[in-house]
Amino acid sequence: MATVTPDDIRSARERIAGKVERTPTVLSQSLSERFGVPVHLKLEHRQTTGSFKLRGASNAVASLSAREKTRGVVAASTGNHGRALAHAAKLEGMRAVICMSRLVPQNKLDEIRRLGAEVRIVGNSQDDAQQEVERLVAEEGLVMLPPFDHPAIIAGQGTLGLEMIEQVPDAGLVLVQLSGGGLASGIAAAVKGVSPETKVIGVSMSRGAAMKASLDAGHPVPVEELPTLADSLGGGIGLDNRLTFAMCRDLLDDVILLSEDEIAAGVCHAYAQEREIVEGAGAVGIAALLAGKIRANGPVVVLLSGRNIDMNAHRRIVCGAAIGERAA
Ligand SMILES: *Cc1c(COP(=O)(O)O)cnc(C)c1O
């Protein structure tokens, strides 16, 4: 069976050294006092481009052959993967094309352009944008790099797991965000490769948790996409999923789901207590602890995965306004 090994992740780390930050891990006083065990926060939201996605994108871009590099890369993501890919390609001196629908807000478009990528605007949906990606692959020979179900992407995200265990060698439990599962697969493979006793738990929102529904069904299933504060965790896992479904099934110890109110409480805590600005997805590990959904009897490492949130939306959450609005 195809999978990503701890050796693949160590190679990825060498490949991306100097291209991504080694982010700090800090002890949270407030969460440690509250739970009676040391709770460490891995501050990956401070990564260049504002999320861990740069690790996978940098590794995937650096793994391309010389011929592929001259052709350039393409993706349909307007979120953190799109930003990361634009940045990684620019660093490598390569062409990057990000396809998006007409409905994508101007600020997201400007941000991707600012990072040096070409933007193609097509149609009125993510599906239309994906069709344009496939056309560019077929007609212009661009290389598609998907956001999670790709061995080099998973290995790149896994470099976070190596850092976590180096920074907290006695970690008993690691909490990671779970959407398409590239992040959780990579981290779990890395952590368990070094420290097999350490548990790894995935955290998603209740609204449209595709990997959880798929794990329960025993195979990839589609889910309805619903608006959520953890917008970076939206989307399916792909019905033809090749890697992340099996890796999450085999490596994760549990999956926890959270309500919108619980996610908002995580964002508030990060801001008010930890003085960190994180997006909804970035705060779900903290949120799972605050919601009382995690039992730990040893040191915990909680990943803060991203900070790309509209600051007006952030202000509404930390002032309490967004909670009732979204939970309705
Ligand atoms: C993409 C993303 C995730 C989820 O990663 P997957 O590999 O899709 O599971 C979590 N947090 C943030 C901030 C992200 O951008």
The ligand as an ORCA input file, in Angstrom:
! r2SCAN-3c Opt
* xyz 0 1
  C      -5.391     23.113      5.278
  C      -5.515     23.498      6.705
  C      -5.828     22.545      7.699
  C      -6.174     21.101      7.389
  O      -5.168     20.393      6.713
  P      -5.504     19.033      5.935
  O      -4.221     18.529      5.451
  O      -6.457     19.381      4.818
  O      -6.191     18.133      6.916
  C      -5.819     22.972      9.029
  N      -5.575     24.256      9.359
  C      -5.296     25.196      8.432
  C      -5.011     26.589      8.882
  C      -5.243     24.850      7.077
  O      -4.952     25.795      6.160
*
